[in-house]
Amino acid sequence: MMKITQALLDELTEKAKASPRLRMNLDLRNSDQDQSQRMLNAIEPGSVVPIHRHPTTSETVVCLRGRCAIRDGSVLRVCSMGIDSF
C-alpha cells in the first residue's frame, strides 16, 4: 500500500514544473507485468494531454488538488479540489 501524502504531491508537482511537458507521473503499478493504467499524474497549467484511447484498458481521472478541465465532445467539464477551490 502507498500513502499519498502532501509531501509526495509536492515532490511530484516540482518535477512536473521542471519538465518540458509540464507534467510528471508516478507509476503506481505493483510490477511491470501489471497492464493497468495506474499512475499519479501532476499536470501543470499550460500542459496539454492529447486526446487518446487505451484499447485494452480503461482510464479514470481523479483530481486530488488544483483544477482539471476535460473536454468531452463539445462539453467542457471542470473539477476543482483543494483549500482554494471553495
FENSULHU-V125489 format. One record per pair of residues at least 4 apart in sequence whose C-alpha atoms are under 8 Angstrom apart, sorted by sequence separation. I is the first residue (numbers start at 1). J is the second residue. D is the distance in whole Angstrom. If there is no record, write none. Layout:
i->I j->J d->D
i->I j->J d->D
//
This chain:
i->4 j->8 d->6
i->5 j->9 d->6
i->6 j->10 d->6
i->7 j->11 d->6
i->8 j->12 d->6
i->9 j->13 d->6
i->10 j->14 d->6
i->11 j->15 d->6
i->12 j->16 d->6
i->13 j->17 d->6
i->14 j->18 d->6
i->15 j->19 d->6
i->18 j->22 d->7
i->19 j->23 d->6
i->30 j->34 d->6
i->43 j->47 d->6
i->54 j->58 d->6
i->63 j->67 d->7
i->71 j->75 d->6
i->72 j->76 d->6
i->81 j->85 d->5
i->82 j->86 d->8
i->4 j->9 d->7
i->16 j->21 d->8
i->17 j->22 d->5
i->19 j->24 d->7
i->29 j->34 d->6
i->54 j->59 d->8
i->63 j->68 d->7
i->71 j->76 d->4
i->72 j->77 d->7
i->80 j->85 d->5
i->16 j->22 d->5
i->17 j->23 d->7
i->70 j->76 d->6
i->71 j->77 d->6
i->16 j->23 d->4
i->29 j->36 d->7
i->69 j->76 d->7
i->70 j->77 d->5
i->15 j->23 d->8
i->16 j->24 d->5
i->29 j->37 d->8
i->69 j->77 d->6
i->70 j->78 d->6
i->15 j->24 d->6
i->29 j->38 d->6
i->69 j->78 d->4
i->13 j->23 d->8
i->28 j->38 d->5
i->29 j->39 d->7
i->68 j->78 d->6
i->69 j->79 d->6
i->13 j->24 d->8
i->27 j->38 d->7
i->28 j->39 d->5
i->67 j->78 d->7
i->68 j->79 d->5
i->12 j->24 d->7
i->27 j->39 d->5
i->28 j->40 d->7
i->67 j->79 d->6
i->68 j->80 d->6
i->12 j->25 d->7
i->26 j->39 d->5
i->27 j->40 d->7
i->67 j->80 d->4
i->12 j->26 d->8
i->25 j->39 d->6
i->26 j->40 d->5
i->66 j->80 d->6
i->67 j->81 d->6
i->25 j->40 d->5
i->26 j->41 d->6
i->65 j->80 d->7
i->66 j->81 d->5
i->25 j->41 d->4
i->63 j->79 d->7
i->65 j->81 d->4
i->66 j->82 d->6
i->24 j->41 d->6
i->25 j->42 d->6
i->63 j->80 d->7
i->64 j->81 d->6
i->65 j->82 d->5
i->23 j->41 d->7
i->24 j->42 d->5
i->63 j->81 d->7
i->64 j->82 d->7
i->23 j->42 d->5
i->24 j->43 d->7
i->66 j->85 d->7
i->23 j->43 d->4
i->37 j->57 d->7
i->22 j->43 d->6
i->23 j->44 d->6
i->36 j->57 d->7
i->37 j->58 d->7
i->22 j->44 d->5
i->35 j->57 d->8
i->36 j->58 d->8
i->37 j->59 d->6
i->22 j->45 d->7
i->22 j->46 d->7
i->23 j->47 d->7
i->22 j->47 d->5
i->16 j->42 d->6
i->21 j->47 d->6
i->16 j->43 d->6
i->17 j->44 d->7
i->21 j->48 d->8
i->16 j->44 d->7
i->12 j->41 d->8
i->13 j->42 d->5
i->12 j->42 d->6
i->13 j->43 d->8
i->13 j->44 d->8
i->9 j->42 d->8
//
